[in-house]
Amino acid sequence: MATAAAAGRDVLARFEPVIGLEVHCQLLTRTKLFCSCRNRFGDAPNTNVCPVCLGLPGALPVLSREAVTLALRAALATGCTVHETSVFARKNYFYPDLPKGYQISQYERPLATGGHVEIPAGDGSLRRVRLHRIHMEEDAGKLLHEGFAWSGEKSGVDFNRSGVPLIEIVSHPDLRTPEEAHDYLAALRAVLLYAGVSDGNMEEGSLRCDANVSVRPRGTEALGTRAEIKNLNSFRHVARAIEHEAARQAAVIEAGGTVVQETRLWNADRGETASMRSKEEAHDYRYFPEPDLPPLVVSLEWIEEVRGSLPELPAARRRRFVADYGLPGYDAAVLTVSREVADYYEAAARESGNPKAASNWVMSEVLRKLKEDERPLAGCPVAPERLAELLKLVDRGTISGKIAKDVFERMWASGEGAPAIVEREGLTQVSDEGALRAAIAEVVAASPEQAATYRGGRTATLGWFVGQVMKKTGGRANPQVVNALLREALDGPS
Ligand SMILES: [Zn+2]
């Protein structure tokens, strides 16, 4: 297997992958798309169901305004053109999790078209990946093959998910590497989270991704035959599956074969894709306009109201962080990964008056501790205002940067403020020259060998002396003052 994978990477030196993603995103509505059943993950099977979402004869769908509003948020946040009139259509197919025998989707006239998502380009700038369309549709139920006493003989079906509102976001085939596909998905997820459209939880299926992959000889333009890979339920799987599939196709072509248009399933355990069925054509679904729903008409006022309620989006915020706070692009990208992190950072930057220090502390300490504790930012024991107090103590020279790290750990554990901890523990930085001179004199007197080395021209020994003085003062000495006084003591007449 390992050899096959290596050979695959080798042929990719000669073939270029062309990748487009179709992302299904569950909308954060209270109810389902066409009925008032609750839209909630994790409830006992078949507890959130009614005649509409069970597809019982005579039941009629009623479109949720909340779902349309969220779909509009997604469309406007990605710069799509929203169409005043869109049309729901029946997509007919037979599957046990689809009680009506059709899914209500949008086909010829989707809610929105165009738009783009920005991903990082190699040089630190951003590159646009174009969107083809965003349309609304309902989810199907879920088959349960495992976890029951009878699972050996039969499968169950849970209709809680039947009728849950989705949007499908279809990109152009603008992606060229598995990493770009990963970055696109991350950027799209961030936009959807900022806009409050989805919780972005891939484990719970709130975001699901299919990838259209083809390859072509490098340097050529014509598109190859593509395969659609389904079942990509994590960021890691998306990148791995695409890499594997592109290499597979390239190997087929190099061996003189032909790539077949088909749907393939990613098997994460085996690390490979396998043919699932030949790719359906649109006519297989016998689409026709949904007779039980009128066309969806969204007024200009509605669109403008939604547009006006959108927050600043990740790409704009990232640019502003670079411009206003002088942050490097990398820092800005890390700090805008979610709205909560960006809000936290901005509050700390403003309150402390030191945006660069705030950026370093949020990235290296706050995010690290949250990861260690597996806590969300909402559960962070150190509020941004409290972090700002700590940074101000460092900036004023009240405590050293080294002590600040210890104080931060105590703040994290106790929720106490920095000034109280510093006061109680007597951690104030010692800048008083008299006190420091005394400590330095002791250290120098106790280390004649090192003093001789220093005076012999090995001035790097100074660092060792600084360390000794810091130790003696419990890390509280002001390093700049210590440096200056040490030089004086060592360079001066002895
Ligand atoms: Zn229902």
Residues whose N, C-alpha, C, O or C-beta is under 5 A from the ligand:
A	BS01	ZN	C35 S36 C37 N48 V49 C50 V52 C53
